[in-house]
Amino acid sequence: MKFTQNVRLAMVAATAMLVVVGPVTGQTKTSTIDLANLPAQPVGAEDLISIQVYDSPELTRSARVAADGTIRIPMLKRPIQVKGMLPQDIESAVSDEIKKEQLLVEPFVTVSVMEYHSRPVSVSGAVKSPVVFQIVGTVNLLEAIARAGGMAPEAGGDIIVTKPNADSAAQTVRHVPVRALIEGTDPTLNIKLTGGEEVRVPVAGTVVVSGNVRESGVFPVQESGQTTVLTAIAQAKGVGEFQPKMVYIFRPDDKGVRHEIVVDFKKLKERKTEDVAMFPKDLLYVPDNNRAKITAQTVQALLGMSTQITTGVIVYKR
């Protein structure tokens, strides 16, 4: 026991003065090995590890894991497969190879991770500072969003997490509701990230409200996805002085053709009919008199894009 402790102390003192071979390139580089260990987790391609063999500076070096998951050490004929192994497992693998080559009888090997590059996570979309970082230790979804500076004002109500499937080319996609995640009502929504995930925060869907309203503009669809004609008009600060009988929704189909939907606004206000749901990309037009009619050119101008209006009219009925 005392001998082992003395060996470990001697090793720590010796490694501070070691001159080691640079990472993988084969070029000699004078530096001291960074002894600050990162949290132990399985290594992968592009990770940089430190290998220290007591009393054998020719075998002590840093090594970057190759794309095939192997590392090479001077004087060892065969590469060592380390992908998916923990540092302590790599220690045993290196020690076994040294024995096979009959370089040392009982090599004393320590391995630590200097850099992780095999577990990237990207956070993009409606966040303040899109970022790509390496998973070190335990990182969950909220922490990943925080590293991207938090969500931007235009963020939608869902977060999309895409994770590669190790067993196939298919990917696992999960939609996480923002409100439930932040409120913590379901702890399983705060997904533990392990590397390889893409976290995307989509921009909230929007609707355009124009015409006889106090503040025309582009407004986000409600987080619940239940934006209606009345809530959209409320977002526009209400209708103007004239109270129209009808309002019009222009909704695109899958081909981009916009259809006109007529809504009986008078009955809607009197609660004689159900409110009408609105969806992203809808245009709600509130006329300033009962004879007013929006033209295709006006719709194009309001949307700021080329669009096509069908000549037929779809009358909304309940």
PAVEX-27763 format. One record per residue (C-alpha): x negated, y negated, z; residue number from 1. Coordinates in steps of 0.2 Angstrom, whole numbers. Layout:
N
X_Y_Z_NUM
...
// end
This chain:
318
0_0_0_1
-14_-12_5_2
-24_-8_-11_3
-8_-11_-22_4
-6_-28_-14_5
-24_-33_-16_6
-23_-28_-35_7
-8_-39_-37_8
-16_-54_-29_9
-32_-51_-39_10
-22_-50_-55_11
-12_-66_-52_12
-29_-75_-48_13
-37_-68_-63_14
-23_-72_-76_15
-25_-91_-72_16
-42_-91_-81_17
-38_-79_-96_18
-41_-84_-114_19
-28_-75_-124_20
-24_-72_-142_21
-11_-83_-150_22
7_-76_-154_23
8_-64_-169_24
-2_-75_-181_25
-18_-67_-177_26
-26_-83_-174_27
-36_-85_-158_28
-29_-99_-147_29
-36_-104_-130_30
-23_-106_-117_31
-16_-100_-101_32
-1_-89_-100_33
14_-97_-93_34
18_-87_-77_35
35_-95_-75_36
47_-80_-78_37
64_-83_-87_38
78_-72_-81_39
76_-54_-86_40
88_-49_-100_41
86_-37_-115_42
74_-45_-128_43
77_-46_-146_44
70_-53_-162_45
60_-69_-161_46
58_-68_-142_47
41_-72_-135_48
35_-61_-121_49
19_-62_-111_50
9_-45_-108_51
-4_-45_-95_52
-15_-29_-92_53
-25_-31_-77_54
-44_-31_-80_55
-42_-30_-99_56
-42_-47_-107_57
-43_-39_-124_58
-26_-31_-121_59
-18_-46_-112_60
-9_-58_-124_61
8_-66_-129_62
18_-57_-143_63
33_-62_-152_64
46_-48_-156_65
47_-45_-175_66
63_-44_-185_67
62_-25_-183_68
62_-26_-164_69
43_-21_-162_70
28_-30_-155_71
9_-27_-159_72
-5_-27_-147_73
-24_-27_-152_74
-32_-10_-151_75
-16_-1_-152_76
-13_9_-168_77
6_9_-168_78
19_-5_-165_79
30_-4_-149_80
48_-4_-151_81
55_-16_-138_82
72_-22_-145_83
86_-21_-131_84
73_-17_-117_85
71_-26_-101_86
54_-33_-96_87
51_-18_-84_88
55_-6_-97_89
43_-14_-109_90
29_-13_-95_91
32_6_-95_92
32_7_-114_93
15_-3_-116_94
7_7_-102_95
12_24_-111_96
4_18_-127_97
-12_12_-119_98
-13_30_-111_99
-10_38_-128_100
-24_29_-136_101
-35_33_-121_102
-40_15_-118_103
-36_16_-99_104
-32_29_-87_105
-19_20_-76_106
-16_3_-84_107
-8_-10_-73_108
4_-19_-85_109
16_-34_-81_110
28_-41_-94_111
38_-58_-93_112
48_-67_-105_113
41_-84_-111_114
54_-89_-124_115
71_-82_-129_116
76_-85_-147_117
87_-69_-150_118
103_-76_-142_119
108_-92_-150_120
125_-99_-147_121
132_-113_-158_122
145_-126_-153_123
153_-136_-167_124
168_-146_-172_125
177_-159_-162_126
163_-160_-148_127
153_-175_-144_128
136_-168_-148_129
136_-152_-158_130
122_-140_-152_131
114_-123_-154_132
105_-116_-139_133
98_-100_-132_134
107_-90_-119_135
97_-88_-104_136
105_-80_-89_137
124_-82_-88_138
133_-94_-98_139
152_-96_-100_140
163_-105_-112_141
165_-121_-101_142
146_-122_-99_143
144_-121_-118_144
156_-135_-121_145
148_-145_-108_146
131_-143_-116_147
139_-150_-132_148
144_-166_-122_149
162_-161_-119_150
176_-161_-131_151
179_-176_-143_152
195_-186_-142_153
201_-179_-158_154
200_-161_-152_155
214_-149_-154_156
223_-138_-142_157
213_-122_-146_158
195_-117_-145_159
190_-103_-158_160
176_-91_-152_161
169_-80_-165_162
157_-65_-160_163
148_-53_-171_164
152_-35_-168_165
136_-25_-166_166
144_-9_-172_167
151_-16_-189_168
150_-31_-200_169
167_-37_-194_170
168_-51_-181_171
179_-53_-166_172
189_-70_-166_173
197_-76_-151_174
208_-92_-149_175
207_-100_-132_176
220_-113_-126_177
211_-128_-120_178
223_-133_-106_179
224_-116_-98_180
205_-115_-99_181
202_-131_-90_182
216_-128_-78_183
209_-111_-73_184
225_-103_-73_185
218_-87_-82_186
199_-84_-77_187
197_-72_-92_188
199_-87_-104_189
182_-93_-98_190
173_-81_-109_191
155_-75_-104_192
144_-78_-119_193
130_-66_-122_194
122_-73_-138_195
127_-73_-156_196
144_-82_-153_197
150_-97_-163_198
161_-109_-153_199
171_-120_-164_200
183_-134_-158_201
195_-138_-172_202
201_-156_-175_203
219_-158_-169_204
232_-157_-183_205
240_-174_-187_206
256_-181_-194_207
258_-198_-203_208
273_-209_-197_209
277_-224_-208_210
291_-236_-212_211
302_-244_-200_212
293_-240_-184_213
284_-252_-173_214
266_-245_-175_215
264_-235_-191_216
249_-223_-191_217
241_-206_-190_218
245_-196_-174_219
239_-180_-167_220
251_-165_-166_221
255_-161_-147_222
245_-149_-138_223
260_-137_-136_224
262_-137_-155_225
280_-144_-153_226
279_-161_-161_227
296_-166_-167_228
304_-180_-176_229
308_-189_-160_230
291_-186_-152_231
283_-192_-168_232
293_-208_-168_233
289_-211_-149_234
271_-210_-153_235
274_-224_-166_236
282_-234_-152_237
300_-231_-158_238
309_-238_-173_239
311_-256_-178_240
326_-267_-177_241
336_-257_-190_242
343_-240_-185_243
343_-229_-200_244
355_-215_-203_245
343_-204_-211_246
324_-201_-210_247
313_-191_-222_248
299_-178_-219_249
287_-174_-234_250
279_-157_-231_251
266_-149_-242_252
268_-131_-247_253
254_-118_-249_254
250_-126_-266_255
250_-144_-260_256
266_-149_-267_257
276_-160_-255_258
294_-156_-252_259
307_-169_-245_260
317_-164_-230_261
331_-176_-225_262
335_-177_-207_263
351_-185_-200_264
343_-197_-188_265
360_-203_-181_266
366_-186_-176_267
348_-183_-169_268
349_-198_-157_269
367_-193_-152_270
361_-176_-148_271
373_-168_-160_272
360_-158_-169_273
343_-151_-163_274
327_-160_-165_275
317_-155_-180_276
299_-148_-178_277
285_-157_-187_278
269_-148_-192_279
251_-154_-197_280
250_-164_-213_281
268_-169_-212_282
273_-187_-217_283
288_-194_-208_284
296_-209_-217_285
308_-221_-207_286
317_-232_-220_287
321_-250_-215_288
339_-249_-223_289
351_-235_-228_290
347_-238_-246_291
328_-237_-245_292
319_-223_-253_293
301_-219_-253_294
292_-216_-269_295
279_-203_-274_296
266_-217_-276_297
270_-224_-259_298
267_-206_-252_299
251_-205_-261_300
245_-222_-254_301
250_-217_-236_302
241_-200_-237_303
226_-207_-245_304
225_-192_-257_305
232_-186_-273_306
248_-177_-270_307
264_-171_-279_308
282_-174_-274_309
295_-162_-280_310
310_-170_-289_311
322_-159_-279_312
327_-164_-261_313
328_-151_-247_314
342_-157_-235_315
339_-151_-217_316
354_-144_-210_317
358_-135_-193_318
// end
